Amino acid sequence: MAKLSADTTPTYLKKTCKILTLSILACFFSTPLWSQLSTAFRATPTSGCAPLLVSFTDESTGGATGWRWDLGNGTISTQQNPSTTYLTPGIYTVKLIITNAAGKDS
């Protein structure tokens, strides 16, 4: 069990920050052609002080061979597992579209 103690750092030395939070968006289509693909991903961390470096991990199923990430801060990536730095506090919506020879899912 961790022992908790009061913060005795002088006020003038305390760092304050503004929090940013990611809004994770994944939409699923039920078209039979696309049924084998299923989009899923996670972000680490999902909140913190700006600037915040966030790594995204593709957890999609169905054999994706292509990725298009809209990371919500003006960054578009085609990497399977991208990362980006959010410089400004706020709420960001992240979108992922995956593709393979059979179709796509987002």
Secondary structure, DSSP 8 states (H G I E B T S, - for coil): ----------GGG-----EEEEEEE------GGGTT-B--EEEE-SEEESSEEEEEEE--BS---EEEEE-SSS-EE-SSS-EEEE-S-SEEEEEEEEEETTEEE-
